[in-house]
Amino acid sequence: MSRAKAAGAQRPKRFLALVQSTMSTETKTEEDLREEIANFLRRNFPQIQMHGGSAAIRDLDMESGEVTVMLGGACSGCGISPMTIQAIKSRMTQEIPEIDTVHADTGMGGGGHGSNRGGDMSPSFPGETTDDAGGDDSPAAPF
Amino acid sequence: MAEFDPEKFEDKYVHYLQELETAYKRAFETMNDAYDSELVHAIDQQILNESEPFYEGDGRFRVELPENPAGRVQGVLVDEEKLQTTLDRYVEEIRAELRRVFDIAES
């Protein structure tokens, strides 16, 4: 009897968790997605900040699944950013199902050496949370 | 030193991102010391940001560039010949740095 009672008490809890997780997928807000992207960048690309750079979400289109990520600060012309950008594009579309297209640049598309426009970016990783900060076995910076 | 596994290189941005960044960074520094800095920055930011390295076997890497690379460069006054020569040299430097970072010799 007591065992049955215990099992019965468990079921609604599990059911509720399932409903909540389903709902969160269906009703993911733009804010949720922005936070997920920011966490993804921070978790997988800690080297951006390690090198004094920053990554900010400039535009996010929920309908088309397009996001524009700006790399700023030291990332503007440090020689590392081409591969970092390619990796962000490749991995984000694989790991975040809502994202189909990633535009990433350093804000230097029409400029050259002198156009250090990192200063006009929004702060890195907006909506940052500390749930897994520092908890990764992230690779050390290569330099 | 990362031990190179050609199969893992298929998924290079997961397994070898650090090595790729290092190779590109070293190539950038070499080029920046030897050539016009503005041009080198422009190539880095406007052409190589759409490049992709592939391993061809026998210690050889290929760096695939976006279509019409010369047409992508803006904001720098440079004639096409100089741009092409610098870009070719840059790509060679990246290929050499990839071999170096993975400690493999071209055969």
gemmi code that builds the backbone of each chain (N, CA, C; Angstrom):
import gemmi

chains = {
    "A": [
        ("MET", (0.841, -1.203, 0.000), (0.000, 0.000, 0.000), (0.874, 1.250, 0.000)),
        ("SER", (1.839, 1.226, 0.944), (2.682, 2.413, 1.021), (3.540, 2.533, -0.245)),
        ("ARG", (3.925, 1.308, -0.801), (4.744, 1.361, -2.018), (3.934, 1.960, -3.193)),
        ("ALA", (2.665, 1.514, -3.255), (1.800, 2.020, -4.313), (1.597, 3.522, -4.182)),
        ("LYS", (1.483, 3.924, -2.941), (1.274, 5.342, -2.683), (2.494, 6.149, -3.164)),
        ("ALA", (3.665, 5.592, -2.835), (4.893, 6.286, -3.222), (5.005, 6.385, -4.735)),
        ("ALA", (4.664, 5.254, -5.409), (4.750, 5.264, -6.877), (3.775, 6.277, -7.454)),
        ("GLY", (2.588, 6.325, -6.861), (1.571, 7.256, -7.329), (2.013, 8.700, -7.157)),
        ("ALA", (2.727, 8.928, -6.064), (3.175, 10.289, -5.803), (4.237, 10.720, -6.806)),
        ("GLN", (4.988, 9.732, -7.294), (6.064, 10.044, -8.255), (5.501, 10.426, -9.622)),
        ("ARG", (4.423, 9.744, -9.995), (3.942, 9.876, -11.376), (3.602, 11.334, -11.756)),
        ("PRO", (2.806, 12.022, -10.926), (2.452, 13.389, -11.327), (3.693, 14.265, -11.480)),
        ("LYS", (4.680, 14.014, -10.655), (5.887, 14.828, -10.706), (6.566, 14.645, -12.067)),
        ("ARG", (6.709, 13.353, -12.449), (7.365, 13.072, -13.739), (6.550, 13.652, -14.884)),
        ("PHE", (5.218, 13.478, -14.750), (4.342, 13.967, -15.804), (4.481, 15.486, -15.956)),
        ("LEU", (4.535, 16.130, -14.796), (4.660, 17.584, -14.805), (5.988, 17.993, -15.460)),
        ("ALA", (7.050, 17.275, -15.136), (8.364, 17.605, -15.713), (8.326, 17.453, -17.225)),
        ("LEU", (7.631, 16.392, -17.664), (7.552, 16.138, -19.109), (6.797, 17.261, -19.808)),
        ("VAL", (5.679, 17.629, -19.186), (4.862, 18.702, -19.766), (5.670, 19.992, -19.813)),
        ("GLN", (6.396, 20.246, -18.726), (7.164, 21.491, -18.682), (8.231, 21.512, -19.759)),
        ("SER", (8.911, 20.349, -19.937), (9.991, 20.341, -20.921), (9.435, 20.475, -22.333)),
        ("THR", (8.273, 19.846, -22.579), (7.656, 19.970, -23.897), (7.246, 21.410, -24.149)),
        ("MET", (6.657, 22.010, -23.108), (6.203, 23.387, -23.265), (7.369, 24.321, -23.522)),
        ("SER", (8.488, 24.065, -22.823), (9.596, 24.994, -22.975), (10.167, 24.932, -24.382)),
        ("THR", (10.080, 23.753, -25.029), (10.558, 23.653, -26.400), (9.633, 24.406, -27.335)),
        ("GLU", (8.336, 24.229, -27.083), (7.372, 24.843, -27.989), (7.289, 26.350, -27.827)),
        ("THR", (7.457, 26.798, -26.604), (7.235, 28.219, -26.364), (8.528, 28.945, -26.024)),
        ("LYS", (9.609, 28.494, -26.613), (10.874, 29.157, -26.341), (10.797, 30.604, -26.830)),
        ("THR", (11.058, 31.502, -25.920), (10.988, 32.913, -26.303), (12.308, 33.351, -26.912)),
        ("GLU", (12.271, 34.529, -27.489), (13.505, 35.067, -28.068), (14.570, 35.226, -26.987)),
        ("GLU", (14.101, 35.597, -25.809), (15.046, 35.763, -24.700), (15.691, 34.431, -24.324)),
        ("ASP", (14.865, 33.372, -24.319), (15.401, 32.030, -24.013), (16.471, 31.648, -25.032)),
        ("LEU", (16.144, 31.896, -26.291), (17.061, 31.493, -27.357), (18.346, 32.319, -27.301)),
        ("ARG", (18.207, 33.590, -27.022), (19.392, 34.441, -26.891), (20.290, 33.928, -25.769)),
        ("GLU", (19.660, 33.530, -24.700), (20.446, 33.034, -23.567), (21.123, 31.708, -23.933)),
        ("GLU", (20.386, 30.876, -24.661), (20.956, 29.590, -25.077), (22.176, 29.815, -25.993)),
        ("ILE", (22.041, 30.769, -26.895), (23.150, 31.071, -27.811), (24.343, 31.625, -27.031)),
        ("ALA", (24.042, 32.533, -26.105), (25.131, 33.124, -25.300), (25.841, 32.039, -24.503)),
        ("ASN", (25.070, 31.129, -23.925), (25.674, 30.028, -23.156), (26.477, 29.111, -24.058)),
        ("PHE", (25.943, 28.846, -25.238), (26.641, 28.000, -26.203), (28.002, 28.605, -26.545)),
        ("LEU", (28.015, 29.907, -26.792), (29.271, 30.581, -27.153), (30.250, 30.553, -25.982)),
        ("ARG", (29.751, 30.825, -24.823), (30.635, 30.889, -23.652), (31.198, 29.501, -23.308)),
        ("ARG", (30.353, 28.499, -23.466), (30.761, 27.143, -23.118), (31.760, 26.584, -24.137)),
        ("ASN", (31.473, 26.819, -25.413), (32.281, 26.184, -26.456), (33.422, 27.036, -26.978)),
        ("PHE", (33.325, 28.326, -26.754), (34.367, 29.210, -27.298), (34.914, 30.145, -26.224)),
        ("PRO", (35.418, 29.560, -25.132), (35.936, 30.417, -24.054), (37.144, 31.219, -24.511)),
        ("GLN", (37.791, 30.748, -25.572), (38.996, 31.448, -26.052), (38.698, 32.869, -26.512)),
        ("ILE", (37.441, 33.114, -26.911), (37.101, 34.472, -27.356), (37.370, 35.470, -26.226)),
        ("GLN", (36.884, 35.129, -25.057), (37.087, 36.040, -23.928), (38.504, 35.960, -23.380)),
        ("MET", (39.089, 34.754, -23.488), (40.468, 34.596, -22.992), (41.430, 35.508, -23.746)),
        ("HIS", (41.087, 35.791, -25.003), (41.970, 36.639, -25.806), (41.558, 38.097, -25.761)),
        ("GLY", (40.678, 38.418, -24.840), (40.264, 39.814, -24.739), (39.233, 40.202, -25.767)),
        ("GLY", (38.624, 39.226, -26.381), (37.595, 39.511, -27.376), (36.214, 39.441, -26.755)),
        ("SER", (35.222, 39.635, -27.586), (33.856, 39.533, -27.097), (32.971, 38.992, -28.207)),
        ("ALA", (31.891, 38.388, -27.803), (30.925, 37.888, -28.779), (29.553, 38.394, -28.357)),
        ("ALA", (28.868, 39.007, -29.287), (27.559, 39.551, -28.952), (26.562, 39.175, -30.037)),
        ("ILE", (25.343, 38.902, -29.608), (24.296, 38.591, -30.577), (23.730, 39.920, -31.061)),
        ("ARG", (23.886, 40.177, -32.347), (23.413, 41.464, -32.861), (21.969, 41.367, -33.325)),
        ("ASP", (21.695, 40.343, -34.130), (20.323, 40.169, -34.620), (19.923, 38.713, -34.458)),
        ("LEU", (18.674, 38.532, -34.132), (18.145, 37.181, -34.059), (16.756, 37.187, -34.671)),
        ("ASP", (16.588, 36.355, -35.684), (15.284, 36.241, -36.323), (14.738, 34.859, -36.001)),
        ("MET", (13.758, 34.832, -35.119), (13.206, 33.555, -34.656), (12.536, 32.800, -35.798)),
        ("GLU", (11.899, 33.528, -36.704), (11.145, 32.878, -37.778), (12.037, 32.191, -38.789)),
        ("SER", (13.067, 32.908, -39.219), (13.943, 32.323, -40.237), (15.077, 31.505, -39.616)),
        ("GLY", (15.255, 31.608, -38.303), (16.332, 30.869, -37.645), (17.712, 31.436, -37.962)),
        ("GLU", (17.744, 32.746, -38.176), (19.027, 33.387, -38.506), (19.520, 34.197, -37.329)),
        ("VAL", (20.818, 34.075, -37.084), (21.410, 34.880, -36.015), (22.681, 35.535, -36.539)),
        ("THR", (22.934, 36.745, -36.097), (24.187, 37.422, -36.432), (24.994, 37.606, -35.161)),
        ("VAL", (26.170, 37.031, -35.155), (27.046, 37.133, -33.988), (28.204, 38.052, -34.354)),
        ("MET", (28.431, 39.032, -33.534), (29.544, 39.944, -33.762), (30.694, 39.596, -32.825)),
        ("LEU", (31.850, 39.444, -33.408), (33.040, 39.252, -32.585), (33.762, 40.587, -32.532)),
        ("GLY", (34.057, 41.039, -31.338), (34.675, 42.358, -31.229), (35.911, 42.336, -30.350)),
        ("GLY", (36.325, 43.518, -29.969), (37.516, 43.657, -29.137), (38.733, 43.111, -29.852)),
        ("ALA", (39.498, 42.309, -29.155), (40.751, 41.795, -29.720), (40.522, 40.852, -30.892)),
        ("CYS", (39.267, 40.407, -31.067), (38.988, 39.490, -32.178), (39.094, 40.184, -33.524)),
        ("SER", (38.998, 41.506, -33.527), (39.043, 42.217, -34.801), (40.465, 42.217, -35.340)),
        ("GLY", (40.743, 41.229, -36.123), (42.047, 41.205, -36.763), (43.136, 40.598, -35.913)),
        ("CYS", (42.856, 39.469, -35.306), (43.899, 38.830, -34.508), (44.403, 37.568, -35.184)),
        ("GLY", (43.877, 37.228, -36.318), (44.348, 36.039, -37.013), (43.651, 34.760, -36.580)),
        ("ILE", (42.986, 34.797, -35.457), (42.307, 33.595, -34.956), (40.875, 33.545, -35.451)),
        ("SER", (40.304, 34.742, -35.646), (38.862, 34.800, -35.843), (38.331, 34.013, -37.047)),
        ("PRO", (39.071, 33.888, -38.163), (38.476, 33.109, -39.267), (38.050, 31.701, -38.852)),
        ("MET", (38.898, 31.007, -38.122), (38.528, 29.645, -37.721), (37.470, 29.644, -36.619)),
        ("THR", (37.553, 30.638, -35.739), (36.533, 30.727, -34.692), (35.166, 30.961, -35.332)),
        ("ILE", (35.124, 31.847, -36.297), (33.859, 32.147, -36.990), (33.326, 30.901, -37.691)),
        ("GLN", (34.199, 30.199, -38.393), (33.759, 28.996, -39.100), (33.243, 27.941, -38.117)),
        ("ALA", (33.930, 27.842, -36.995), (33.503, 26.849, -35.995), (32.150, 27.224, -35.399)),
        ("ILE", (31.959, 28.502, -35.129), (30.673, 28.943, -34.576), (29.554, 28.626, -35.575)),
        ("LYS", (29.797, 28.945, -36.837), (28.779, 28.688, -37.864), (28.455, 27.201, -37.956)),
        ("SER", (29.502, 26.403, -37.990), (29.301, 24.969, -38.172), (28.617, 24.321, -36.968)),
        ("ARG", (29.075, 24.687, -35.794), (28.579, 23.987, -34.603), (27.238, 24.514, -34.106)),
        ("MET", (27.022, 25.801, -34.254), (25.773, 26.341, -33.707), (24.561, 25.779, -34.440)),
        ("THR", (24.685, 25.635, -35.758), (23.547, 25.100, -36.512), (23.327, 23.624, -36.185)),
        ("GLN", (24.389, 22.948, -35.805), (24.236, 21.534, -35.426), (23.650, 21.376, -34.030)),
        ("GLU", (24.055, 22.258, -33.128), (23.733, 22.045, -31.716), (22.516, 22.814, -31.215)),
        ("ILE", (22.122, 23.863, -31.932), (20.917, 24.586, -31.518), (19.890, 24.438, -32.648)),
        ("PRO", (18.917, 23.583, -32.468), (18.005, 23.238, -33.560), (17.255, 24.431, -34.135)),
        ("GLU", (17.013, 25.447, -33.318), (16.249, 26.610, -33.816), (17.067, 27.464, -34.773)),
        ("ILE", (18.375, 27.264, -34.794), (19.237, 28.113, -35.629), (19.610, 27.377, -36.916)),
        ("ASP", (19.278, 28.006, -38.031), (19.609, 27.421, -39.338), (20.765, 28.149, -40.020)),
        ("THR", (20.864, 29.429, -39.776), (21.903, 30.219, -40.445), (22.596, 31.120, -39.439)),
        ("VAL", (23.902, 31.118, -39.503), (24.671, 31.985, -38.608), (25.490, 32.950, -39.453)),
        ("HIS", (25.329, 34.227, -39.194), (26.223, 35.217, -39.785), (27.155, 35.653, -38.663)),
        ("ALA", (28.441, 35.597, -38.941), (29.386, 36.018, -37.906), (30.485, 36.825, -38.553)),
        ("ASP", (30.765, 37.953, -37.948), (31.891, 38.742, -38.469), (32.475, 39.584, -37.357)),
        ("THR", (33.521, 40.263, -37.722), (34.215, 41.079, -36.729), (33.957, 42.559, -36.934)),
        ("GLY", (32.954, 42.854, -37.743), (32.622, 44.252, -37.977), (33.619, 44.946, -38.863)),
        ("MET", (34.459, 44.167, -39.533), (35.491, 44.765, -40.374), (35.272, 44.464, -41.847)),
        ("GLY", (34.059, 44.105, -42.181), (33.785, 43.710, -43.554), (34.212, 44.723, -44.596)),
        ("GLY", (33.975, 45.996, -44.321), (34.355, 47.001, -45.309), (35.561, 47.805, -44.875)),
        ("GLY", (36.144, 47.407, -43.799), (37.250, 48.201, -43.267), (38.576, 47.514, -43.420)),
        ("GLY", (39.507, 48.018, -42.738), (40.830, 47.410, -42.781), (41.405, 47.429, -41.399)),
        ("HIS", (42.669, 47.519, -41.363), (43.385, 47.504, -40.097), (42.868, 48.570, -39.125)),
        ("GLY", (42.622, 49.740, -39.664), (42.328, 50.859, -38.784), (40.922, 50.882, -38.224)),
        ("SER", (40.052, 50.080, -38.746), (38.659, 50.197, -38.326), (38.353, 49.312, -37.130)),
        ("ASN", (38.943, 49.663, -36.045), (38.673, 48.906, -34.827), (37.360, 49.387, -34.231)),
        ("ARG", (36.330, 48.674, -34.586), (35.003, 49.128, -34.170), (34.452, 48.279, -33.056)),
        ("GLY", (35.347, 47.612, -32.362), (34.888, 46.748, -31.280), (34.186, 47.513, -30.179)),
        ("GLY", (34.509, 48.792, -30.080), (33.989, 49.563, -28.959), (32.493, 49.804, -29.005)),
        ("ASP", (31.893, 49.711, -30.191), (30.471, 50.009, -30.239), (29.604, 48.761, -30.119)),
        ("MET", (30.187, 47.710, -29.632), (29.399, 46.473, -29.490), (28.742, 46.438, -28.119)),
        ("SER", (27.713, 45.673, -28.075), (27.102, 45.484, -26.770), (27.992, 44.562, -25.955)),
        ("PRO", (27.810, 44.532, -24.673), (28.693, 43.722, -23.836), (28.644, 42.260, -24.242)),
        ("SER", (29.711, 41.575, -23.977), (29.769, 40.188, -24.396), (28.780, 39.335, -23.609)),
        ("PHE", (28.255, 38.378, -24.305), (27.354, 37.394, -23.722), (26.252, 38.007, -22.874)),
        ("PRO", (25.372, 38.747, -23.491), (24.267, 39.309, -22.714), (23.399, 38.203, -22.142)),
        ("GLY", (22.818, 38.480, -21.039), (21.968, 37.474, -20.398), (22.767, 36.341, -19.818)),
        ("GLU", (24.001, 36.625, -19.527), (24.892, 35.574, -19.051), (24.442, 35.058, -17.691)),
        ("THR", (24.476, 33.769, -17.571), (24.193, 33.179, -16.278), (25.423, 32.427, -15.830)),
        ("THR", (25.436, 32.031, -14.605), (26.656, 31.412, -14.094), (26.457, 29.931, -13.791)),
        ("ASP", (25.458, 29.335, -14.420), (25.154, 27.945, -14.094), (26.313, 27.009, -14.341)),
        ("ASP", (27.086, 27.244, -15.392), (28.189, 26.316, -15.658), (29.494, 27.077, -15.849)),
        ("ALA", (29.535, 28.260, -15.338), (30.748, 29.065, -15.559), (31.955, 28.366, -14.971)),
        ("GLY", (32.946, 28.196, -15.794), (34.197, 27.619, -15.326), (34.122, 26.137, -15.094)),
        ("GLY", (33.009, 25.539, -15.375), (32.875, 24.121, -15.091), (33.302, 23.218, -16.227)),
        ("ASP", (33.685, 23.801, -17.345), (34.044, 22.980, -18.492), (35.513, 22.627, -18.490)),
        ("ASP", (35.796, 21.573, -19.183), (37.190, 21.266, -19.441), (37.591, 21.970, -20.718)),
        ("SER", (37.432, 23.243, -20.713), (37.680, 23.963, -21.943), (39.170, 23.994, -22.241)),
        ("PRO", (39.506, 23.988, -23.521), (40.914, 23.973, -23.862), (41.576, 25.282, -23.480)),
        ("ALA", (42.827, 25.185, -23.188), (43.552, 26.390, -22.859), (43.745, 27.221, -24.113)),
        ("ALA", (43.917, 28.494, -23.920), (44.161, 29.341, -25.084), (45.450, 28.916, -25.759)),
        ("PRO", (45.474, 28.914, -27.077), (46.671, 28.450, -27.765), (47.847, 29.401, -27.673)),
        ("PHE", (47.629, 30.566, -27.172), (48.756, 31.492, -27.067), (48.691, 32.242, -25.774)),
    ],
    "B": [
        ("MET", (51.291, 18.828, -28.198), (51.143, 18.561, -29.631), (49.996, 17.576, -29.856)),
        ("ALA", (49.052, 17.971, -30.664), (47.914, 17.094, -30.918), (48.325, 15.996, -31.896)),
        ("GLU", (47.912, 14.778, -31.577), (48.178, 13.692, -32.524), (47.128, 13.768, -33.628)),
        ("PHE", (47.593, 13.765, -34.844), (46.675, 14.008, -35.949), (45.939, 12.740, -36.364)),
        ("ASP", (44.641, 12.853, -36.476), (43.815, 11.747, -36.925), (42.958, 12.268, -38.093)),
        ("PRO", (43.276, 11.817, -39.315), (42.540, 12.348, -40.479), (41.023, 12.192, -40.355)),
        ("GLU", (40.591, 11.119, -39.702), (39.140, 10.937, -39.565), (38.529, 11.987, -38.655)),
        ("LYS", (39.249, 12.276, -37.578), (38.746, 13.307, -36.667), (38.759, 14.676, -37.332)),
        ("PHE", (39.621, 14.840, -38.315), (39.697, 16.126, -38.998), (38.418, 16.413, -39.802)),
        ("GLU", (37.679, 15.352, -40.098), (36.377, 15.557, -40.759), (35.472, 16.434, -39.897)),
        ("ASP", (35.639, 16.277, -38.589), (34.862, 17.080, -37.656), (35.814, 18.052, -36.951)),
        ("LYS", (36.552, 18.781, -37.759), (37.689, 19.565, -37.263), (37.323, 20.650, -36.261)),
        ("TYR", (36.131, 21.243, -36.431), (35.793, 22.358, -35.543), (35.431, 21.882, -34.137)),
        ("VAL", (35.206, 20.601, -33.998), (34.967, 20.049, -32.670), (36.286, 19.550, -32.087)),
        ("HIS", (37.051, 18.784, -32.887), (38.245, 18.130, -32.348), (39.510, 18.973, -32.414)),
        ("TYR", (39.617, 19.821, -33.411), (40.904, 20.485, -33.646), (40.810, 22.008, -33.737)),
        ("LEU", (39.801, 22.593, -33.142), (39.648, 24.043, -33.284), (40.869, 24.804, -32.767)),
        ("GLN", (41.353, 24.359, -31.622), (42.497, 25.064, -31.030), (43.707, 25.035, -31.970)),
        ("GLU", (43.934, 23.875, -32.589), (45.071, 23.742, -33.508), (44.862, 24.600, -34.760)),
        ("LEU", (43.631, 24.623, -35.245), (43.337, 25.432, -36.429), (43.541, 26.917, -36.136)),
        ("GLU", (43.063, 27.332, -34.981), (43.241, 28.739, -34.604), (44.722, 29.074, -34.478)),
        ("THR", (45.476, 28.155, -33.904), (46.918, 28.386, -33.743), (47.600, 28.507, -35.103)),
        ("ALA", (47.265, 27.611, -36.013), (47.888, 27.630, -37.340), (47.559, 28.933, -38.074)),
        ("TYR", (46.295, 29.330, -38.026), (45.899, 30.573, -38.699), (46.569, 31.784, -38.037)),
        ("LYS", (46.639, 31.742, -36.726), (47.243, 32.860, -35.993), (48.725, 33.008, -36.361)),
        ("ARG", (49.431, 31.886, -36.407), (50.866, 31.947, -36.743), (51.066, 32.431, -38.178)),
        ("ALA", (50.233, 31.937, -39.067), (50.336, 32.378, -40.460), (50.064, 33.877, -40.560)),
        ("PHE", (49.073, 34.324, -39.811), (48.735, 35.753, -39.792), (49.928, 36.582, -39.321)),
        ("GLU", (50.571, 36.134, -38.264), (51.692, 36.904, -37.710), (52.867, 36.957, -38.689)),
        ("THR", (53.141, 35.811, -39.319), (54.221, 35.782, -40.310), (53.918, 36.739, -41.448)),
        ("MET", (52.693, 36.692, -41.932), (52.310, 37.547, -43.062), (52.300, 39.018, -42.651)),
        ("ASN", (51.822, 39.273, -41.451), (51.722, 40.651, -40.977), (53.106, 41.292, -40.828)),
        ("ASP", (54.096, 40.471, -40.486), (55.459, 40.985, -40.359), (56.081, 41.265, -41.723)),
        ("ALA", (55.683, 40.477, -42.718), (56.394, 40.535, -44.001), (55.686, 41.358, -45.078)),
        ("TYR", (54.386, 41.544, -44.940), (53.625, 42.207, -46.011), (52.823, 43.380, -45.464)),
        ("ASP", (52.169, 44.057, -46.383), (51.323, 45.191, -46.040), (50.272, 44.776, -45.006)),
        ("SER", (50.363, 45.407, -43.850), (49.512, 44.996, -42.732), (48.018, 45.163, -43.038)),
        ("GLU", (47.679, 46.257, -43.701), (46.261, 46.482, -44.020), (45.720, 45.384, -44.933)),
        ("LEU", (46.544, 45.019, -45.895), (46.120, 43.975, -46.833), (45.997, 42.628, -46.121)),
        ("VAL", (46.943, 42.346, -45.259), (46.911, 41.077, -44.525), (45.669, 41.010, -43.634)),
        ("HIS", (45.362, 42.118, -42.966), (44.151, 42.159, -42.136), (42.899, 41.961, -42.992)),
        ("ALA", (42.889, 42.613, -44.153), (41.714, 42.501, -45.023), (41.533, 41.051, -45.499)),
        ("ILE", (42.626, 40.417, -45.867), (42.530, 39.008, -46.305), (42.025, 38.140, -45.154)),
        ("ASP", (42.571, 38.381, -43.971), (42.173, 37.612, -42.791), (40.675, 37.758, -42.503)),
        ("GLN", (40.213, 39.001, -42.575), (38.836, 39.276, -42.153), (37.800, 39.102, -43.253)),
        ("GLN", (38.219, 39.255, -44.498), (37.220, 39.293, -45.563), (37.291, 38.086, -46.505)),
        ("ILE", (38.380, 37.378, -46.482), (38.487, 36.176, -47.326), (38.592, 34.915, -46.454)),
        ("LEU", (39.539, 34.942, -45.534), (39.766, 33.724, -44.751), (38.635, 33.413, -43.779)),
        ("ASN", (37.799, 34.413, -43.498), (36.657, 34.144, -42.606), (35.650, 33.196, -43.263)),
        ("GLU", (35.818, 32.986, -44.570), (34.965, 31.998, -45.254), (35.814, 30.854, -45.806)),
        ("SER", (36.984, 30.675, -45.268), (37.858, 29.610, -45.771), (37.654, 28.334, -44.955)),
        ("GLU", (38.059, 27.238, -45.543), (37.949, 25.977, -44.815), (39.121, 25.068, -45.179)),
        ("PRO", (39.846, 24.616, -44.165), (40.958, 23.711, -44.451), (40.492, 22.252, -44.541)),
        ("PHE", (41.070, 21.545, -45.480), (40.774, 20.111, -45.637), (42.088, 19.346, -45.642)),
        ("TYR", (42.041, 18.114, -45.166), (43.216, 17.259, -45.234), (43.087, 16.359, -46.453)),
        ("GLU", (44.100, 16.398, -47.312), (44.035, 15.667, -48.577), (44.756, 14.331, -48.531)),
        ("GLY", (45.437, 14.054, -47.444), (46.250, 12.837, -47.358), (47.701, 13.141, -47.689)),
        ("ASP", (48.566, 12.195, -47.368), (50.005, 12.342, -47.622), (50.580, 13.638, -47.050)),
        ("GLY", (50.054, 14.041, -45.926), (50.600, 15.226, -45.262), (50.204, 16.545, -45.916)),
        ("ARG", (49.248, 16.492, -46.833), (48.880, 17.723, -47.549), (47.545, 18.289, -47.066)),
        ("PHE", (47.551, 19.584, -46.874), (46.319, 20.285, -46.545), (45.933, 21.187, -47.711)),
        ("ARG", (44.656, 21.354, -47.868), (44.137, 22.291, -48.880), (43.293, 23.315, -48.135)),
        ("VAL", (43.432, 24.569, -48.508), (42.604, 25.609, -47.899), (41.629, 26.099, -48.957)),
        ("GLU", (40.377, 25.779, -48.737), (39.361, 26.187, -49.704), (38.944, 27.630, -49.425)),
        ("LEU", (38.953, 28.436, -50.469), (38.590, 29.843, -50.307), (37.183, 30.084, -50.864)),
        ("PRO", (36.551, 31.168, -50.426), (35.231, 31.486, -51.006), (35.384, 31.879, -52.470)),
        ("GLU", (34.269, 31.864, -53.178), (34.300, 32.252, -54.590), (34.724, 33.709, -54.748)),
        ("ASN", (35.419, 33.964, -55.815), (35.875, 35.316, -56.153), (36.513, 36.017, -54.946)),
        ("PRO", (37.568, 35.449, -54.407), (38.158, 36.027, -53.187), (38.583, 37.479, -53.364)),
        ("ALA", (39.147, 37.797, -54.528), (39.635, 39.167, -54.731), (38.488, 40.175, -54.660)),
        ("GLY", (37.323, 39.768, -55.129), (36.174, 40.661, -55.137), (35.618, 40.932, -53.751)),
        ("ARG", (36.026, 40.162, -52.773), (35.514, 40.348, -51.414), (36.245, 41.444, -50.652)),
        ("VAL", (37.450, 41.765, -51.129), (38.278, 42.711, -50.374), (37.833, 44.143, -50.620)),
        ("GLN", (37.517, 44.823, -49.528), (37.097, 46.220, -49.601), (37.931, 47.037, -48.624)),
        ("GLY", (38.003, 48.307, -48.909), (38.642, 49.209, -47.954), (40.158, 49.257, -48.028)),
        ("VAL", (40.728, 48.543, -48.999), (42.179, 48.574, -49.155), (42.487, 48.837, -50.620)),
        ("LEU", (43.377, 49.761, -50.842), (43.777, 50.042, -52.220), (44.898, 49.083, -52.593)),
        ("VAL", (44.586, 48.169, -53.487), (45.594, 47.189, -53.879), (45.268, 46.697, -55.287)),
        ("ASP", (46.312, 46.499, -56.096), (46.008, 45.963, -57.418), (45.842, 44.449, -57.314)),
        ("GLU", (45.156, 43.932, -58.306), (44.754, 42.531, -58.236), (45.940, 41.565, -58.165)),
        ("GLU", (46.990, 41.932, -58.865), (48.151, 41.046, -58.893), (48.786, 40.933, -57.501)),
        ("LYS", (48.917, 42.079, -56.872), (49.518, 42.069, -55.536), (48.617, 41.305, -54.551)),
        ("LEU", (47.321, 41.528, -54.688), (46.378, 40.828, -53.818), (46.495, 39.314, -54.014)),
        ("GLN", (46.527, 38.893, -55.264), (46.592, 37.461, -55.547), (47.900, 36.851, -55.035)),
        ("THR", (48.997, 37.576, -55.256), (50.296, 37.072, -54.793), (50.314, 36.942, -53.278)),
        ("THR", (49.796, 37.964, -52.606), (49.793, 37.939, -51.137), (48.872, 36.829, -50.626)),
        ("LEU", (47.727, 36.688, -51.278), (46.785, 35.650, -50.862), (47.393, 34.250, -51.057)),
        ("ASP", (48.037, 34.036, -52.193), (48.675, 32.736, -52.448), (49.720, 32.427, -51.375)),
        ("ARG", (50.501, 33.442, -51.066), (51.554, 33.273, -50.057), (50.926, 32.968, -48.682)),
        ("TYR", (49.831, 33.658, -48.393), (49.129, 33.493, -47.113), (48.604, 32.053, -46.990)),
        ("VAL", (48.005, 31.582, -48.078), (47.451, 30.219, -48.056), (48.572, 29.199, -47.878)),
        ("GLU", (49.697, 29.426, -48.556), (50.844, 28.527, -48.385), (51.307, 28.514, -46.937)),
        ("GLU", (51.297, 29.699, -46.347), (51.738, 29.830, -44.947), (50.787, 29.055, -44.026)),
        ("ILE", (49.503, 29.151, -44.284), (48.521, 28.414, -43.457), (48.745, 26.910, -43.603)),
        ("ARG", (48.948, 26.460, -44.852), (49.152, 25.021, -45.082), (50.402, 24.545, -44.337)),
        ("ALA", (51.458, 25.364, -44.378), (52.689, 24.997, -43.677), (52.468, 24.964, -42.164)),
        ("GLU", (51.708, 25.936, -41.666), (51.457, 25.986, -40.220), (50.553, 24.834, -39.778)),
        ("LEU", (49.662, 24.406, -40.643), (48.820, 23.249, -40.307), (49.695, 22.000, -40.181)),
        ("ARG", (50.631, 21.838, -41.116), (51.540, 20.690, -41.018), (52.365, 20.785, -39.746)),
        ("ARG", (52.774, 22.010, -39.436), (53.622, 22.199, -38.262), (52.841, 21.920, -36.972)),
        ("VAL", (51.635, 22.421, -36.898), (50.869, 22.278, -35.663), (50.496, 20.809, -35.411)),
        ("PHE", (50.346, 20.056, -36.495), (50.028, 18.634, -36.338), (51.274, 17.758, -36.468)),
        ("ASP", (52.423, 18.400, -36.647), (53.694, 17.693, -36.736), (53.669, 16.602, -37.806)),
        ("ILE", (53.215, 16.971, -38.979), (53.241, 15.999, -40.081), (53.986, 16.594, -41.272)),
        ("ALA", (54.707, 15.724, -41.938), (55.514, 16.179, -43.074), (54.809, 15.841, -44.371)),
        ("GLU", (54.945, 16.723, -45.341), (54.368, 16.467, -46.661), (55.209, 15.390, -47.340)),
        ("SER", (54.535, 14.405, -47.930), (55.313, 13.329, -48.564), (55.100, 13.328, -50.070)),
    ],
}
model = gemmi.Model(1)
for chain_id, residues in chains.items():
    chain = gemmi.Chain(chain_id)
    for i, (resn, *xyz) in enumerate(residues, 1):
        res = gemmi.Residue()
        res.name, res.seqid = resn, gemmi.SeqId(i, " ")
        for name, pos in zip(("N", "CA", "C"), xyz):
            atom = gemmi.Atom()
            atom.name, atom.element = name, gemmi.Element(name[0])
            atom.pos, atom.b_iso = gemmi.Position(*pos), 0.0
            res.add_atom(atom)
        chain.add_residue(res)
    model.add_chain(chain)
structure = gemmi.Structure()
structure.add_model(model)
structure.setup_entities()
